[in-house]
Amino acid sequence: QVQLVESGGGLVQPGGSLRLSCAASGSIFNLYTMGWYRQPAGKQRELVARITNVGSTSYVDSVKGRFTISRDNAKNTVYLQMNSLKPEDTAVYYCNALSVLSRGNYWGRGTQVIVSA
């Protein structure tokens, strides 16, 4: 079992930065692939970034060069550093954990990010 709690969202101006955090508890954190998803109001949820148990990363094209996903296994925490934010980045951001062999799939409750002048 894994429990996920996101934090770090808020209101920021275009061009600004935010760092989202996802704190995990309840299982062996370093055996999970971690991901950040986002869902703008009225739209479908999309995968933004993913990091595997061995540190391999991937990103949706729209955030490449601006966002960075990382993990600190000692702290059971995953981060999403978001730079050069655009109004199109406005969404609720969700943390996801997928276990090795897909024996578990867990979601946080989300944190709101608003990018507005």
N, C-alpha and C positions, 0 to 999 in steps of 0.2 A: 504494500500500500504506500502511496505517495500523496502528500498534501502540498499544494502549491499556493503561494501568496505573492501577488504582484504588488509593486510599489514604484513610485517615481513619476507617475503621470502628472499632468497639469496643463496649464495654459502657457503657451510660448509664442513669441513673435516669429514670423517667417525669417529663415536664416539662423535661428537660434538652435540650441541644443538641449537635449534631455537624456538622462540615463535611466532606463528601466531596470528594475531588479526583480528576480523571481527566487524566492527562498523556498527550498524543498525540505521536507521532513518525512520520516516514516519508513524509509527504505534505503537501499544502497544506491546513492545518488550517481556514482561514477559508472554504473552499468546502463544508464539511460541516455538515449538521444533526446536532446532538448530543443524545443522550437519556440519561436515567437510567431503568433498569428495576429491579424488585425481584421476588424470588421467596421467599416464606415457605416454611418446611419443609413438604413435602407438598402444596403448592399450585402453581398455574400462575404463570408469570411475567407481570407486568403493567407497562405503561408508567406511570411516575410523573411525569416532566417532560421537556419537549423545548424546545430553543432552536435557531432556524434560523440560517443564515449571516448574516442581517441583524438578528438579535437578538430576533425575535418568540418569545414563550414561551407554553407551554400546560402545564396540570397536570391530573392526575386529581383528581376532586372531593374525595376524602378527605384530600388534603394542601394544598388551597388555603388560603392565609392562614398556613400554617405552614412550607412549604418554598419556597425560592427557587433557581432555576437561573440560572447566569450563566456567562460565558465571558470569558477573557482571551486574545485571539488572539496577542498578543505573546509570551505564555508557552506557547502551545499547550495550554491547560488549561481544563477545564470543572469547575465547582463545583456542589455541591448543599448549600446551607445548610438544615439541618433543625432547627427549633425546636419547642418544646412537644411533644416526642416522646411517643408512646404505645406501650404494649406491642404493639399491632397493627402498628406500623411495623417490628417485628422481621423481618428478612429478609436474604438476600444481595442486595446492590445491585450492578448491572452497568452499566457505561458502554457506550454504543453510538454509532457514527459512521456516518452515511449520506451518501454523496456526492451532489453535484448530478448529476442525470440517473440516479441510482440505479446508478451504475457500480461502487460499492463499498459493502459493509455489513460492519462490523467490531465485534467485542465484546472487552471486557476479561475478565479471569478472575473478577472479583467481589471484593467486600469485605463482611465480615459486620458487621451492625448488630444488637445485642441491646439491647432496652429492657426493663429489669426492675428492680423494687424490691428 
